[in-house]
Amino acid sequence: MADEADEALPVITQEELARHDQPEDCWKAIHGKVYDITDYLPRHPGPPALVLHWCGQESTEAWETKGYGMPHSDAAGILLEDYLIGILEEEEASADRQQD
């Protein structure tokens, strides 16, 4: 459930998210929120390829499993909020807009 601060964030489309798929411009969607993690990439403790693969994509599965079944820590979740930039547009809303 979104709080008031989340409601003030811009809505980001799947198409816009997909344009940010490079190491120098990396956005990820996790649990319906979009994060610009570009500045964090050099500090990520895991191999860069693990993170870079998910740039420009919905990445909840990767966040929840880290690729081997273990979720990120609560501390990582708190850190992630520093990079929040928007709310991912729901696919149904996007499909409805395309039909108009």
Steps between C-alpha positions, in 0.01 A plus 500: 500500500648834396539779751454872429866548405475219243184653353694820426755311290477500121356198322761335277397288204651166407636667185674774696644246744637296209694803369713501817683173446867594505763511777515879470118524516349210695140503619329196651141433605448306823157438652341765278749774578778631275850562628792675328792299635761641263699669776484190719636254243870557582429429868289186451673213684418234241635452150389783269356257243238387751360850528560624147293218353191653666547864397193632318280213619252390761737343752292380792599136450869591504450712811316221680741220406837659420518224238537220752189510718600746772330841526688824557536610861281754677800734497518471120130583482553814704794600279295437187245763605769768452482429126121509458395717205151388400218251488486246219189534289281195528489292183119515482507881497765494228298257287186712542689813390631324187146399398373863512 
